[in-house]
Amino acid sequence: MGKILSEATEEVEGAADKDEFVRHVRAANECQLIGGSSILVRDAHGVVAVCAPWNFPVDEILLLAIPALAAGNAVVVKPSEVAPLSGQAAVEALQAGLPSGLVGLVQGDGAVGQRLVESPLVDMVAMTGSSATGKRIMSACAGGLKRLVLELGGKDPFIVFEDADLDLAAKDAVAFSLMNCGQVCCAVERVYVAEAVQAAFEERVVALARGYVAGNGLDSGSKIGPMVSASQRKVVSSHVESAIAEGATCLLGGPAEAERLAGALPHGHFYPATVLSGVPQGARITAEETFGPVVAITPFDGEEATAVALANDSEYGLSACVYTGSAAKGARVAARIKTGQVGINNWPLINAAAQCPWAGQKGSGFGYHSGEDGWRQFSSPKSLVYATAEEAEAVFRELVK
């Protein structure tokens, strides 16, 4: 898909280093003695279809397949047709340590995925992808009342208050807008900066973004590889051009640099690191998922209420970031933002504990994965109720041996 070598290496190494993750997954599935005479156990659903995205084709498979398997399910994985070989490698790694037939692989496009999720042999679907695809899967699964875990799109806000550490905020805004060429569900897509520090913040952002050189992903000097497809590049180009037409100022990159790159790098769908200033709220680039290497900056009056209103002005609710020198202010604002996770002076995907669920609100998800609450979605609770506490305790001791 064009991921640069350093980011691809980081994904694979991170996916392989799952010791703590697996330990917590096991704990989530342990039976419990409750109320003296009852035992709570977990029942596997049966067969779980894992539909994986192209932007993290290894890690996303393992994030969903491992807890599904740990809960006692069989798994059928359908990687994205855009990154089939990476997905196949992840599945083969799982198959190598498990009984034959427990992990299956299905390759193909959306039509194949549709047949998979509609199959009466599938009891649950776990999918990461766009909100549009998630809605189609929900509709396909409705007739069978199948269990669902859907991690969908995002339009994540990044709020910078006047009292923020501007060096840190600028560094993170650039890094997490441009990571993986901006093709991350929880990438920073809307930056709201207090007017009092807008100029100083933008100066830092532009200086940092200049270092994101587009080029061959195997070249160590490249920080931005090609986009996944011509159609995705067209979406990014259209969003940037419409933002400029609606009043934004291009501080770096943009249409002219994109045209130059197309001539200099004809083999690949490249788009340059782009910084936009003065993006009006309500512009297309503030509403639709861009999924590209753009830092889109909108100034605001610095008030908490304004920041919250801007952050919540979206159909999505995956994650958000709040940068401030006040812990109390960060907590107040985070509590009012309608997202599944909020990072205060950091990006939540990087620093969230293994026990934290990864959840989306509004159009960003249905159900959730990760964390004990998320892992338990791959099984159903069953209560074993005994006449006496002594009998329950005796059975419990046998179960936990």
Summary of the structure (lengths in Angstrom):
residues: 401
radius of gyration: 22.7
end to end distance: 46.3
largest distance: 78.2
contacts: 1412
relative contact order: 0.15
helix: 43%
strand: 22%
